[in-house]
Amino acid sequence: MGLITGLLSTIVILGVFLLTILSAAIKVVNEWERGVILRLGRLVGARGPGMFLIIPLVDKMIKVNLRVQTLDIPSQEAITRDNVTVKVNAVAFFRVLDPQRAIVEVEDYRRATWQIAQTSLRSVLGQSELDDLLTHRERINHQLQQIIDEQTEPWGVKVSIVEVKDVELPDTMKRAMARQAEAEREKRGMIIHAEGKLQAAQKLAEAAHIMATEPATIQLRYLSTLTQIAEERTSTIIFPIPLEFVTAFAGVLDRARAQEPGE
């Protein structure tokens, strides 16, 4: 009886041991992951996706995420090339292209990428002027992406997008920019007003030239003015008679007198 009990205990222990070894040997890697295998400290390769076996106590597997990952770059205080102190934060999007190099070439590829992004952001801001940061942000984003991607490429990490999110300016600079914008709007308003006066003067000069060469246009202008004045019934209308009418009327009277009998 004792022998049977000891045998059963041994079988149970062996079964538990085998199950433990088997569970440690079976590995499952998702579609968006790869498992980098190290055998006794030496790189074997990347496995996955799916299920595969490793040698327990000999192999070590490290999972690497191949999806696009987001990296927030905290606010960095920097001085632009035109000596303006600004605080800027950004966001970077990257993914691992080579999981083997991401594990072997750098201790922590995510933290290393984050540190590179911080230092590159301060460097690019120091080489740019404030106007470029506010109006040509796409160019700065592209420059940041190229710099960070070149430094992370040996690690098998691809930085695809870097976007500057918020630019925080000192209060004195905000007030100065507000005054500049107001002065610029006043300048544009004065220019538009002056251009309107110039165009009006040109049109008046053209109208005066036409009236001087075509006397009939003066009569039409008189009639148009009379029509406009007649709309106000309480107005007293003084209608000027052209000198040509008076001269012509006097000529008619002179001819009539000359034709009367007895003279």
Secondary structure, 3 states (H helix, E strand, C coil): CHHHHHHHHHHHHHHHHHHHHHHHHEEEECCCEEEEEEECCEEEEEECCEEEECCCCCEEEEEEECCCEEEEEEEEEEECCCCCEEEEEEEEEEEECCHHHHHHCCCCHHHHHHHHHHHHHHHHHHHCCHHHHHHCHHHHHHHHHHHHHHHHHHHCEEEEEEEEEEEECCHHHHHHHHHHHHHHHHHHHHHHHHHHHHHHHHHHHHHHHHHHHCHHHHHHHHHHHHHHHHCCCCCCCCCCCCHHHHHHHHHHHHHHHHHCCCC
